[in-house]
Amino acid sequence: MTATFPARPEDFRGVPLVIIKLLLLLAFMVIGASFALINDQPVVVDLYFVTPEMPLSLLLLLALGCGIVLGGLAGVVYFMRVKKENADLRRKTRLVNEEVKNLRAMPIKGR
């Protein structure tokens, strides 16, 4: 069998998904460790009141972590707003359906 790219899902039928996830995790860990070894130069960060000295890789990791947390918070705020809007629309739909049901149940006058 020759390798075709991109790989089709049927090529992975015999391989459990857990093994694929573990291999991807291992690859990211190796890449992360090599990144930390390459970027071990100390840098000074001026935070107005304190100036800590830390390795460049740690500073980049902290910046990445802060970005992930802030992005997650923005996503949660957006999700909560959409969830509230969805609940409001469901409530309005229920009220309109009840009104239509009541109008259909009313006798027609003038006939």
N, CA, C and O atoms as a printed pandas DataFrame, in Angstrom:
     atom_number atom_name residue_name chain_id  residue_number  x_coord  y_coord  z_coord
0              1         N          MET        A               1    0.850   -1.172    0.000
1              2        CA          MET        A               1    0.000    0.000    0.000
2              3         C          MET        A               1    0.895    1.234    0.000
3              4         O          MET        A               1    1.797    1.340    0.831
4              5         N          THR        A               2    0.664    2.142   -0.896
5              6        CA          THR        A               2    1.452    3.368   -0.962
6              7         C          THR        A               2    0.807    4.431   -0.088
7              8         O          THR        A               2   -0.412    4.452    0.085
8              9         N          ALA        A               3    1.625    5.303    0.455
9             10        CA          ALA        A               3    1.126    6.373    1.324
10            11         C          ALA        A               3    0.511    7.472    0.474
11            12         O          ALA        A               3    1.126    7.960   -0.474
12            13         N          THR        A               4   -0.691    7.846    0.822
13            14        CA          THR        A               4   -1.347    8.955    0.135
14            15         C          THR        A               4   -1.595   10.062    1.143
15            16         O          THR        A               4   -1.940    9.805    2.297
16            17         N          PHE        A               5   -1.418   11.277    0.702
17            18        CA          PHE        A               5   -1.630   12.411    1.594
18            19         C          PHE        A               5   -2.672   13.315    1.002
19            20         O          PHE        A               5   -2.624   13.536   -0.208
20            21         N          PRO        A               6   -3.590   13.847    1.727
21            22        CA          PRO        A               6   -3.772   13.622    3.154
22            23         C          PRO        A               6   -4.326   12.225    3.417
23            24         O          PRO        A               6   -5.016   11.642    2.581
24            25         N          ALA        A               7   -4.007   11.707    4.591
25            26        CA          ALA        A               7   -4.430   10.356    4.940
26            27         C          ALA        A               7   -5.943   10.305    5.094
27            28         O          ALA        A               7   -6.568   11.237    5.599
28            29         N          ARG        A               8   -6.504    9.211    4.655
29            30        CA          ARG        A               8   -7.945    9.031    4.757
30            31         C          ARG        A               8   -8.273    8.398    6.100
31            32         O          ARG        A               8   -7.441    7.675    6.648
32            33         N          PRO        A               9   -9.466    8.647    6.649
33            34        CA          PRO        A               9   -9.842    8.053    7.938
34            35         C          PRO        A               9   -9.820    6.529    7.918
35            36         O          PRO        A               9   -9.540    5.909    8.944
36            37         N          GLU        A              10  -10.110    5.909    6.773
37            38        CA          GLU        A              10  -10.118    4.454    6.746
38            39         C          GLU        A              10   -8.715    3.859    6.877
39            40         O          GLU        A              10   -8.580    2.668    7.158
40            41         N          ASP        A              11   -7.658    4.674    6.676
41            42        CA          ASP        A              11   -6.293    4.189    6.864
42            43         C          ASP        A              11   -5.986    3.929    8.332
43            44         O          ASP        A              11   -5.058    3.180    8.638
44            45         N          PHE        A              12   -6.753    4.536    9.261
45            46        CA          PHE        A              12   -6.479    4.427   10.688
46            47         C          PHE        A              12   -7.472    3.518   11.407
47            48         O          PHE        A              12   -7.554    3.556   12.635
48            49         N          ARG        A              13   -8.219    2.712   10.680
49            50        CA          ARG        A              13   -9.244    1.880   11.307
50            51         C          ARG        A              13   -8.664    0.897   12.304
51            52         O          ARG        A              13   -9.284    0.652   13.339
52            53         N          GLY        A              14   -7.523    0.335   12.043
53            54        CA          GLY        A              14   -6.943   -0.670   12.931
54            55         C          GLY        A              14   -6.192   -0.073   14.106
55            56         O          GLY        A              14   -5.861   -0.797   15.045
56            57         N          VAL        A              15   -5.915    1.217   14.086
57            58        CA          VAL        A              15   -5.125    1.855   15.135
58            59         C          VAL        A              15   -6.069    2.553   16.116
59            60         O          VAL        A              15   -6.839    3.429   15.724
60            61         N          PRO        A              16   -6.007    2.164   17.389
61            62        CA          PRO        A              16   -6.871    2.850   18.372
62            63         C          PRO        A              16   -6.515    4.328   18.475
63            64         O          PRO        A              16   -5.352    4.715   18.360
64            65         N          LEU        A              17   -7.527    5.129   18.690
65            66        CA          LEU        A              17   -7.345    6.576   18.766
66            67         C          LEU        A              17   -6.445    6.966   19.941
67            68         O          LEU        A              17   -5.755    7.983   19.879
68            69         N          VAL        A              18   -6.449    6.175   20.994
69            70        CA          VAL        A              18   -5.618    6.479   22.169
70            71         C          VAL        A              18   -4.142    6.442   21.793
71            72         O          VAL        A              18   -3.367    7.286   22.244
72            73         N          ILE        A              19   -3.752    5.489   20.987
73            74        CA          ILE        A              19   -2.344    5.381   20.587
74            75         C          ILE        A              19   -1.944    6.588   19.746
75            76         O          ILE        A              19   -0.849    7.124   19.913
76            77         N          ILE        A              20   -2.818    7.017   18.849
77            78        CA          ILE        A              20   -2.527    8.190   18.023
78            79         C          ILE        A              20   -2.382    9.426   18.901
79            80         O          ILE        A              20   -1.469   10.225   18.693
80            81         N          LYS        A              21   -3.277    9.595   19.887
81            82        CA          LYS        A              21   -3.187   10.743   20.791
82            83         C          LYS        A              21   -1.896   10.703   21.599
83            84         O          LYS        A              21   -1.253   11.737   21.781
84            85         N          LEU        A              22   -1.508    9.531   22.083
85            86        CA          LEU        A              22   -0.268    9.422   22.851
86            87         C          LEU        A              22    0.952    9.747   21.992
87            88         O          LEU        A              22    1.885   10.399   22.460
88            89         N          LEU        A              23    0.949    9.302   20.754
89            90        CA          LEU        A              23    2.068    9.624   19.865
90            91         C          LEU        A              23    2.147   11.119   19.578
91            92         O          LEU        A              23    3.238   11.688   19.540
92            93         N          LEU        A              24    0.988   11.760   19.376
93            94        CA          LEU        A              24    0.985   13.209   19.171
94            95         C          LEU        A              24    1.466   13.942   20.426
95            96         O          LEU        A              24    2.224   14.907   20.328
96            97         N          LEU        A              25    1.031   13.490   21.596
97            98        CA          LEU        A              25    1.477   14.094   22.849
98            99         C          LEU        A              25    2.985   13.944   23.016
99           100         O          LEU        A              25    3.668   14.888   23.410
100          101         N          LEU        A              26    3.493   12.767   22.718
101          102        CA          LEU        A              26    4.928   12.533   22.815
102          103         C          LEU        A              26    5.696   13.437   21.853
103          104         O          LEU        A              26    6.735   13.989   22.216
104          105         N          ALA        A              27    5.196   13.588   20.640
105          106        CA          ALA        A              27    5.866   14.463   19.665
106          107         C          ALA        A              27    5.884   15.903   20.167
107          108         O          ALA        A              27    6.911   16.575   20.075
108          109         N          PHE        A              28    4.755   16.387   20.698
109          110        CA          PHE        A              28    4.727   17.757   21.222
110          111         C          PHE        A              28    5.651   17.922   22.425
111          112         O          PHE        A              28    6.265   18.975   22.592
112          113         N          MET        A              29    5.754   16.890   23.264
113          114        CA          MET        A              29    6.652   16.978   24.415
114          115         C          MET        A              29    8.112   17.049   23.964
115          116         O          MET        A              29    8.895   17.814   24.529
116          117         N          VAL        A              30    8.480   16.273   22.971
117          118        CA          VAL        A              30    9.855   16.302   22.455
118          119         C          VAL        A              30   10.152   17.656   21.833
119          120         O          VAL        A              30   11.218   18.228   22.062
120          121         N          ILE        A              31    9.217   18.169   21.051
121          122        CA          ILE        A              31    9.400   19.488   20.437
122          123         C          ILE        A              31    9.513   20.556   21.518
123          124         O          ILE        A              31   10.363   21.441   21.422
124          125         N          GLY        A              32    8.666   20.485   22.546
125          126        CA          GLY        A              32    8.713   21.459   23.634
126          127         C          GLY        A              32   10.011   21.396   24.411
127          128         O          GLY        A              32   10.567   22.434   24.770
128          129         N          ALA        A              33   10.506   20.191   24.677
129          130        CA          ALA        A              33   11.770   20.048   25.396
130          131         C          ALA        A              33   12.935   20.590   24.577
131          132         O          ALA        A              33   13.822   21.249   25.121
132          133         N          SER        A              34   12.942   20.320   23.276
133          134        CA          SER        A              34   14.021   20.851   22.445
134          135         C          SER        A              34   13.932   22.376   22.352
135          136         O          SER        A              34   14.956   23.057   22.304
136          137         N          PHE        A              35   12.711   22.910   22.326
137          138        CA          PHE        A              35   12.519   24.359   22.316
138          139         C          PHE        A              35   13.082   24.975   23.596
139          140         O          PHE        A              35   13.740   26.014   23.555
140          141         N          ALA        A              36   12.819   24.325   24.737
141          142        CA          ALA        A              36   13.324   24.845   26.009
142          143         C          ALA        A              36   14.851   24.782   26.067
143          144         O          ALA        A              36   15.485   25.681   26.619
144          145         N          LEU        A              37   15.439   23.740   25.508
145          146        CA          LEU        A              37   16.895   23.631   25.521
146          147         C          LEU        A              37   17.556   24.660   24.611
147          148         O          LEU        A              37   18.621   25.186   24.934
148          149         N          ILE        A              38   16.934   24.941   23.489
149          150        CA          ILE        A              38   17.508   25.901   22.547
150          151         C          ILE        A              38   17.405   27.325   23.084
151          152         O          ILE        A              38   18.321   28.123   22.889
152          153         N          ASN        A              39   16.303   27.655   23.756
153          154        CA          ASN        A              39   16.046   29.023   24.216
154          155         C          ASN        A              39   16.245   29.153   25.722
155          156         O          ASN        A              39   15.323   29.548   26.436
156          157         N          ASP        A              40   17.429   28.827   26.207
157          158        CA          ASP        A              40   17.679   28.911   27.647
158          159         C          ASP        A              40   18.427   30.182   28.060
159          160         O          ASP        A              40   18.884   30.279   29.199
160          161         N          GLN        A              41   18.559   31.153   27.157
161          162        CA          GLN        A              41   19.248   32.392   27.495
162          163         C          GLN        A              41   18.425   33.174   28.525
163          164         O          GLN        A              41   17.207   33.279   28.382
164          165         N          PRO        A              42   19.063   33.716   29.545
165          166        CA          PRO        A              42   18.316   34.515   30.521
166          167         C          PRO        A              42   17.940   35.880   29.945
167          168         O          PRO        A              42   18.736   36.519   29.257
168          169         N          VAL        A              43   16.724   36.311   30.237
169          170        CA          VAL        A              43   16.259   37.634   29.822
170          171         C          VAL        A              43   15.695   38.338   31.046
171          172         O          VAL        A              43   15.186   37.703   31.970
172          173         N          VAL        A              44   15.795   39.662   31.034
173          174        CA          VAL        A              44   15.253   40.473   32.126
174          175         C          VAL        A              44   13.953   41.098   31.631
175          176         O          VAL        A              44   13.902   41.711   30.565
176          177         N          VAL        A              45   12.905   40.926   32.434
177          178        CA          VAL        A              45   11.590   41.454   32.080
178          179         C          VAL        A              45   11.275   42.594   33.032
179          180         O          VAL        A              45   11.251   42.399   34.247
180          181         N          ASP        A              46   11.033   43.780   32.495
181          182        CA          ASP        A              46   10.720   44.944   33.316
182          183         C          ASP        A              46    9.206   45.041   33.484
183          184         O          ASP        A              46    8.492   45.379   32.539
184          185         N          LEU        A              47    8.720   44.743   34.686
185          186        CA          LEU        A              47    7.290   44.791   34.983
186          187         C          LEU        A              47    6.974   45.992   35.880
187          188         O          LEU        A              47    6.116   45.888   36.757
188          189         N          TYR        A              48    7.628   47.092   35.685
189          190        CA          TYR        A              48    7.491   48.354   36.407
190          191         C          TYR        A              48    7.973   48.250   37.852
191          192         O          TYR        A              48    8.879   48.985   38.247
192          193         N          PHE        A              49    7.393   47.357   38.646
193          194        CA          PHE        A              49    7.739   47.287   40.065
194          195         C          PHE        A              49    8.793   46.232   40.360
195          196         O          PHE        A              49    9.503   46.328   41.360
196          197         N          VAL        A              50    8.897   45.258   39.524
197          198        CA          VAL        A              50    9.854   44.180   39.727
198          199         C          VAL        A              50   10.442   43.804   38.368
199          200         O          VAL        A              50    9.757   43.863   37.348
200          201         N          THR        A              51   11.715   43.419   38.367
201          202        CA          THR        A              51   12.364   43.026   37.119
202          203         C          THR        A              51   12.949   41.620   37.283
203          204         O          THR        A              51   14.129   41.472   37.604
204          205         N          PRO        A              52   12.125   40.584   37.062
205          206        CA          PRO        A              52   12.645   39.215   37.210
206          207         C          PRO        A              52   13.512   38.810   36.024
207          208         O          PRO        A              52   13.323   39.282   34.903
208          209         N          GLU        A              53   14.459   37.933   36.296
209          210        CA          GLU        A              53   15.292   37.361   35.244
210          211         C          GLU        A              53   14.896   35.898   35.104
211          212         O          GLU        A              53   14.912   35.144   36.076
212          213         N          MET        A              54   14.542   35.507   33.893
213          214        CA          MET        A              54   14.090   34.138   33.650
214          215         C          MET        A              54   14.549   33.693   32.276
215          216         O          MET        A              54   14.891   34.520   31.431
216          217         N          PRO        A              55   14.556   32.390   32.050
217          218        CA          PRO        A              55   14.925   31.903   30.715
218          219         C          PRO        A              55   13.902   32.345   29.666
219          220         O          PRO        A              55   12.714   32.485   29.955
220          221         N          LEU        A              56   14.384   32.556   28.465
221          222        CA          LEU        A              56   13.529   32.999   27.370
222          223         C          LEU        A              56   12.399   32.005   27.106
223          224         O          LEU        A              56   11.270   32.407   26.827
224          225         N          SER        A              57   12.702   30.713   27.193
225          226        CA          SER        A              57   11.666   29.706   26.935
226          227         C          SER        A              57   10.544   29.802   27.961
227          228         O          SER        A              57    9.376   29.638   27.610
228          229         N          LEU        A              58   10.878   30.065   29.224
229          230        CA          LEU        A              58    9.858   30.207   30.253
230          231         C          LEU        A              58    9.013   31.452   30.013
231          232         O          LEU        A              58    7.796   31.422   30.196
232          233         N          LEU        A              59    9.646   32.539   29.605
233          234        CA          LEU        A              59    8.911   33.761   29.305
234          235         C          LEU        A              59    7.936   33.549   28.142
235          236         O          LEU        A              59    6.789   33.993   28.199
236          237         N          LEU        A              60    8.393   32.876   27.099
237          238        CA          LEU        A              60    7.516   32.593   25.961
238          239         C          LEU        A              60    6.383   31.651   26.353
239          240         O          LEU        A              60    5.253   31.806   25.888
240          241         N          LEU        A              61    6.683   30.676   27.207
241          242        CA          LEU        A              61    5.655   29.755   27.683
242          243         C          LEU        A              61    4.607   30.490   28.525
243          244         O          LEU        A              61    3.411   30.223   28.407
244          245         N          LEU        A              62    5.058   31.408   29.367
245          246        CA          LEU        A              62    4.121   32.208   30.169
246          247         C          LEU        A              62    3.255   33.097   29.271
247          248         O          LEU        A              62    2.052   33.226   29.497
248          249         N          ALA        A              63    3.863   33.703   28.266
249          250        CA          ALA        A              63    3.089   34.540   27.341
250          251         C          ALA        A              63    2.062   33.696   26.588
251          252         O          ALA        A              63    0.924   34.128   26.403
252          253         N          LEU        A              64    2.448   32.511   26.156
253          254        CA          LEU        A              64    1.520   31.606   25.478
254          255         C          LEU        A              64    0.389   31.205   26.416
255          256         O          LEU        A              64   -0.775   31.186   26.017
256          257         N          GLY        A              65    0.731   30.886   27.665
257          258        CA          GLY        A              65   -0.289   30.506   28.644
258          259         C          GLY        A              65   -1.261   31.638   28.926
259          260         O          GLY        A              65   -2.466   31.413   29.034
260          261         N          CYS        A              66   -0.740   32.860   29.047
261          262        CA          CYS        A              66   -1.627   34.015   29.266
262          263         C          CYS        A              66   -2.545   34.223   28.067
263          264         O          CYS        A              66   -3.719   34.549   28.239
264          265         N          GLY        A              67   -2.031   34.041   26.870
265          266        CA          GLY        A              67   -2.856   34.170   25.674
266          267         C          GLY        A              67   -3.951   33.113   25.625
267          268         O          GLY        A              67   -5.083   33.403   25.237
268          269         N          ILE        A              68   -3.620   31.901   26.014
269          270        CA          ILE        A              68   -4.617   30.826   26.033
270          271         C          ILE        A              68   -5.696   31.122   27.063
271          272         O          ILE        A              68   -6.882   30.934   26.793
272          273         N          VAL        A              69   -5.288   31.590   28.256
273          274        CA          VAL        A              69   -6.270   31.904   29.304
274          275         C          VAL        A              69   -7.167   33.062   28.877
275          276         O          VAL        A              69   -8.385   32.990   29.038
276          277         N          LEU        A              70   -6.577   34.130   28.332
277          278        CA          LEU        A              70   -7.384   35.271   27.896
278          279         C          LEU        A              70   -8.305   34.896   26.734
279          280         O          LEU        A              70   -9.452   35.342   26.686
280          281         N          GLY        A              71   -7.821   34.091   25.810
281          282        CA          GLY        A              71   -8.660   33.618   24.716
282          283         C          GLY        A              71   -9.796   32.742   25.235
283          284         O          GLY        A              71  -10.923   32.832   24.748
284          285         N          GLY        A              72   -9.506   31.901   26.215
285          286        CA          GLY        A              72  -10.545   31.073   26.826
286          287         C          GLY        A              72  -11.593   31.906   27.531
287          288         O          GLY        A              72  -12.786   31.615   27.440
288          289         N          LEU        A              73  -11.154   32.947   28.239
289          290        CA          LEU        A              73  -12.112   33.830   28.913
290          291         C          LEU        A              73  -12.993   34.550   27.901
291          292         O          LEU        A              73  -14.201   34.677   28.102
292          293         N          ALA        A              74  -12.393   35.017   26.821
293          294        CA          ALA        A              74  -13.189   35.672   25.772
294          295         C          ALA        A              74  -14.191   34.686   25.171
295          296         O          ALA        A              74  -15.332   35.054   24.892
296          297         N          GLY        A              75  -13.772   33.447   24.973
297          298        CA          GLY        A              75  -14.669   32.428   24.457
298          299         C          GLY        A              75  -15.810   32.127   25.408
299          300         O          GLY        A              75  -16.946   31.929   24.977
300          301         N          VAL        A              76  -15.514   32.092   26.713
301          302        CA          VAL        A              76  -16.557   31.830   27.708
302          303         C          VAL        A              76  -17.565   32.970   27.730
303          304         O          VAL        A              76  -18.770   32.732   27.813
304          305         N          VAL        A              77  -17.079   34.213   27.655
305          306        CA          VAL        A              77  -17.988   35.367   27.643
306          307         C          VAL        A              77  -18.897   35.297   26.420
307          308         O          VAL        A              77  -20.104   35.512   26.531
308          309         N          TYR        A              78  -18.327   34.998   25.262
309          310        CA          TYR        A              78  -19.121   34.881   24.034
310          311         C          TYR        A              78  -20.126   33.737   24.156
311          312         O          TYR        A              78  -21.287   33.882   23.771
312          313         N          PHE        A              79  -19.677   32.598   24.695
313          314        CA          PHE        A              79  -20.554   31.437   24.855
314          315         C          PHE        A              79  -21.714   31.749   25.787
315          316         O          PHE        A              79  -22.850   31.360   25.515
316          317         N          MET        A              80  -21.439   32.445   26.880
317          318        CA          MET        A              80  -22.503   32.784   27.829
318          319         C          MET        A              80  -23.509   33.746   27.192
319          320         O          MET        A              80  -24.711   33.623   27.423
320          321         N          ARG        A              81  -23.028   34.698   26.396
321          322        CA          ARG        A              81  -23.927   35.625   25.725
322          323         C          ARG        A              81  -24.823   34.887   24.734
323          324         O          ARG        A              81  -26.025   35.144   24.673
324          325         N          VAL        A              82  -24.248   33.978   23.966
325          326        CA          VAL        A              82  -25.029   33.203   22.999
326          327         C          VAL        A              82  -26.010   32.285   23.723
327          328         O          VAL        A              82  -27.139   32.099   23.270
328          329         N          LYS        A              83  -25.583   31.717   24.837
329          330        CA          LYS        A              83  -26.466   30.840   25.613
330          331         C          LYS        A              83  -27.659   31.618   26.156
331          332         O          LYS        A              83  -28.787   31.126   26.130
332          333         N          LYS        A              84  -27.413   32.842   26.654
333          334        CA          LYS        A              84  -28.506   33.677   27.165
334          335         C          LYS        A              84  -29.453   34.056   26.026
335          336         O          LYS        A              84  -30.673   34.014   26.188
336          337         N          GLU        A              85  -28.894   34.422   24.883
337          338        CA          GLU        A              85  -29.729   34.783   23.733
338          339         C          GLU        A              85  -30.571   33.589   23.288
339          340         O          GLU        A              85  -31.740   33.746   22.937
340          341         N          ASN        A              86  -29.984   32.412   23.302
341          342        CA          ASN        A              86  -30.712   31.197   22.934
342          343         C          ASN        A              86  -31.856   30.939   23.912
343          344         O          ASN        A              86  -32.956   30.573   23.497
344          345         N          ALA        A              87  -31.605   31.125   25.203
345          346        CA          ALA        A              87  -32.663   30.928   26.202
346          347         C          ALA        A              87  -33.788   31.949   26.003
347          348         O          ALA        A              87  -34.965   31.605   26.116
348          349         N          ASP        A              88  -33.430   33.197   25.708
349          350        CA          ASP        A              88  -34.449   34.225   25.460
350          351         C          ASP        A              88  -35.298   33.873   24.239
351          352         O          ASP        A              88  -36.519   34.026   24.261
352          353         N          LEU        A              89  -34.649   33.402   23.182
353          354        CA          LEU        A              89  -35.383   33.033   21.972
354          355         C          LEU        A              89  -36.289   31.825   22.220
355          356         O          LEU        A              89  -37.398   31.765   21.689
356          357         N          ARG        A              90  -35.830   30.875   23.014
357          358        CA          ARG        A              90  -36.675   29.729   23.348
358          359         C          ARG        A              90  -37.906   30.178   24.145
359          360         O          ARG        A              90  -39.018   29.702   23.914
360          361         N          ARG        A              91  -37.684   31.099   25.082
361          362        CA          ARG        A              91  -38.805   31.610   25.877
362          363         C          ARG        A              91  -39.807   32.330   24.984
363          364         O          ARG        A              91  -41.015   32.124   25.106
364          365         N          LYS        A              92  -39.302   33.178   24.084
365          366        CA          LYS        A              92  -40.194   33.897   23.162
366          367         C          LYS        A              92  -40.946   32.920   22.266
367          368         O          LYS        A              92  -42.135   33.105   22.009
368          369         N          THR        A              93  -40.268   31.891   21.794
369          370        CA          THR        A              93  -40.923   30.886   20.949
370          371         C          THR        A              93  -42.025   30.176   21.719
371          372         O          THR        A              93  -43.109   29.946   21.183
372          373         N          ARG        A              94  -41.760   29.830   22.963
373          374        CA          ARG        A              94  -42.777   29.175   23.785
374          375         C          ARG        A              94  -43.991   30.075   23.977
375          376         O          ARG        A              94  -45.130   29.620   23.873
376          377         N          LEU        A              95  -43.745   31.359   24.259
377          378        CA          LEU        A              95  -44.853   32.295   24.440
378          379         C          LEU        A              95  -45.669   32.465   23.156
379          380         O          LEU        A              95  -46.898   32.508   23.207
380          381         N          VAL        A              96  -45.002   32.560   22.016
381          382        CA          VAL        A              96  -45.704   32.704   20.742
382          383         C          VAL        A              96  -46.510   31.446   20.444
383          384         O          VAL        A              96  -47.644   31.541   19.976
384          385         N          ASN        A              97  -45.954   30.286   20.702
385          386        CA          ASN        A              97  -46.684   29.039   20.478
386          387         C          ASN        A              97  -47.917   28.945   21.370
387          388         O          ASN        A              97  -48.972   28.484   20.933
388          389         N          GLU        A              98  -47.781   29.384   22.625
389          390        CA          GLU        A              98  -48.941   29.394   23.524
390          391         C          GLU        A              98  -50.011   30.362   23.020
391          392         O          GLU        A              98  -51.203   30.060   23.083
392          393         N          GLU        A              99  -49.585   31.525   22.519
393          394        CA          GLU        A              99  -50.538   32.505   22.003
394          395         C          GLU        A              99  -51.268   31.952   20.765
395          396         O          GLU        A              99  -52.481   32.115   20.636
396          397         N          VAL        A             100  -50.533   31.309   19.869
397          398        CA          VAL        A             100  -51.147   30.710   18.687
398          399         C          VAL        A             100  -52.135   29.624   19.111
399          400         O          VAL        A             100  -53.227   29.519   18.550
400          401         N          LYS        A             101  -51.757   28.831   20.082
401          402        CA          LYS        A             101  -52.649   27.774   20.569
402          403         C          LYS        A             101  -53.924   28.376   21.151
403          404         O          LYS        A             101  -55.020   27.873   20.901
404          405         N          ASN        A             102  -53.785   29.452   21.925
405          406        CA          ASN        A             102  -54.958   30.124   22.509
406          407         C          ASN        A             102  -55.833   30.740   21.421
407          408         O          ASN        A             102  -57.059   30.675   21.502
408          409         N          LEU        A             103  -55.209   31.339   20.403
409          410        CA          LEU        A             103  -55.984   31.945   19.315
410          411         C          LEU        A             103  -56.730   30.891   18.515
411          412         O          LEU        A             103  -57.851   31.141   18.070
412          413         N          ARG        A             104  -56.151   29.744   18.325
413          414        CA          ARG        A             104  -56.828   28.673   17.589
414          415         C          ARG        A             104  -57.991   28.103   18.394
415          416         O          ARG        A             104  -58.974   27.624   17.830
416          417         N          ALA        A             105  -57.866   28.161   19.714
417          418        CA          ALA        A             105  -58.924   27.614   20.572
418          419         C          ALA        A             105  -60.091   28.568   20.725
419          420         O          ALA        A             105  -61.169   28.144   21.142
420          421         N          MET        A             106  -59.916   29.843   20.403
421          422        CA          MET        A             106  -60.977   30.821   20.557
422          423         C          MET        A             106  -62.047   30.586   19.469
423          424         O          MET        A             106  -61.735   30.267   18.321
424          425         N          PRO        A             107  -63.300   30.755   19.871
425          426        CA          PRO        A             107  -64.363   30.640   18.857
426          427         C          PRO        A             107  -64.343   31.844   17.932
427          428         O          PRO        A             107  -63.989   32.947   18.349
428          429         N          ILE        A             108  -64.716   31.638   16.695
429          430        CA          ILE        A             108  -64.762   32.711   15.716
430          431         C          ILE        A             108  -66.086   33.428   15.860
431          432         O          ILE        A             108  -67.142   32.801   15.784
432          433         N          LYS        A             109  -66.045   34.751   16.067
433          434        CA          LYS        A             109  -67.259   35.552   16.241
434          435         C          LYS        A             109  -67.681   36.108   14.889
435          436         O          LYS        A             109  -66.844   36.359   14.022
436          437         N          GLY        A             110  -68.989   36.299   14.716
437          438        CA          GLY        A             110  -69.491   36.945   13.530
438          439         C          GLY        A             110  -69.837   35.959   12.423
439          440         O          GLY        A             110  -70.148   36.392   11.314
440          441         N          ARG        A             111  -69.798   34.701   12.664
441          442        CA          ARG        A             111  -70.188   33.719   11.640
442          443         C          ARG        A             111  -71.481   33.089   11.990
443          444         O          ARG        A             111  -71.973   32.237   11.251
